[in-house]
Structures are given as C-alpha cells and as structure tokens.
Amino acid sequence: MSDQLTDLIQPVVEGLGCELWGIERLSMGRHSMLKIYIDNEDGVDVEDCARVSRQVSSLLDVEDPVSGEYTLEVSSPGLDRRLFRLDQFEAYAGAEIRIKLKRPYEGKRKFTGRLRGVEGDEVVLGQDGEEVLFPFEAIERANVVPEH
C-alpha cells in the first residue's frame, strides 16, 4: 500500500517544490491517520504543509487509495526525523539514531548508536566500540536523535 501511495503522492509534493520524506499510516480503531512528511532544502513552513495538504487531499478524494475514515496530516520530519529509506540512512551517516526492530536481536528490540552508514541492504550501527549490522527489512522504525 505504501508504494502505491508514494507513487500517487510524490509527483504532487515535488510539483509543489518539496521532497516527499515519508508516509506513515497510524490505525486508531475505526479511524486512522495518514501522516505525510515533507522536506525542503530551505526548511518547511506552515504554508508549505497547507499547500501540500490541499493538493494531496484533493488527489486522495479522487483516487481513493485509502480505505476507511482517516485524517490527513502533513508536516516536516522535524529534528528527530524518522528514516524511511536506505538513502536517508546513508545521508545521516555519523548521526546518532534510535532503531526499533520488528523482532528481538540478542534479546533486545531497541538500539541507540552512531550510524556508520549502509552496506548493501544493511544499516551499520556503531555501539559500544563495535559495529552491528541490521537488515533494512528488520527495522520497524528508526529516528535521528537530535544533537544538543
């Protein structure tokens, strides 16, 4: 579903001068939320979010790719931005990140460390002087830890 939504939404977002950072669908009972994260070299402001929201909302009303009731939210990825794609992990090499795995690895699902980069389809995390490799498919969620 996410690839279909990405293919549908990305041209609209790019046409408005922004980058589609990621799409997240959160289920909350019968109602769900569709969160679209946009970015721009110069940053994202409220007007950017409003323009993208109007255009994407109209598109989704016509195409109807999301079943059931949902609320559309458009925002910037923020300082603790979620990483959705391997190229985003590559771009944030050197940053501290938090990873949550779909299944435990050595008894843990949550890891925090310095992102060393990407090797093939694996994310390399530096932790306690060692490097740990996680297959991209095994990662449920990853966020940048804001530097203070």
Secondary structure, DSSP 8 states (H G I E B T S, - for coil): -HHHHHHHHHHHHHHTT-EEEEEEEEEETTEEEEEEEEE-TT---HHHHHHHHHHHHHHHHHH--S-SEEEEEEE---TT-B--SHHHHHHTTTSEEEEEEEEEETTEEEEEEEEEEEETTEEEEEETTEEEEEEGGGEEEEEE----
